[in-house]
Amino acid sequence: MKDQETVQKFIELRAQGWSFVRIAAELGVAKSTLTEWSRKFRFEIHNRRALVLDDLQDRIRAPSSSRVAGLAESSARSSTS
């Protein structure tokens, strides 16, 4: 089996949505090995993917929240003028 660093990199890339073909080229690991790892580490991949998606949602929400707060503040100033 490949070293743990390679396996962890596979889990990270798969969680980010990379294809087996792309990961195989990046890591120099056979696609059949990646398929096996995908089955073996499916829970780790799923959990990491959930964290990636949560982070992405937070990045999307933050600017939206700032814009909403800015619009509310602007509206409040306009109504008091």
Helices and strands as residue ranges (DSSP letters): H 4-15, H 20-27, H 31-40, H 42-80
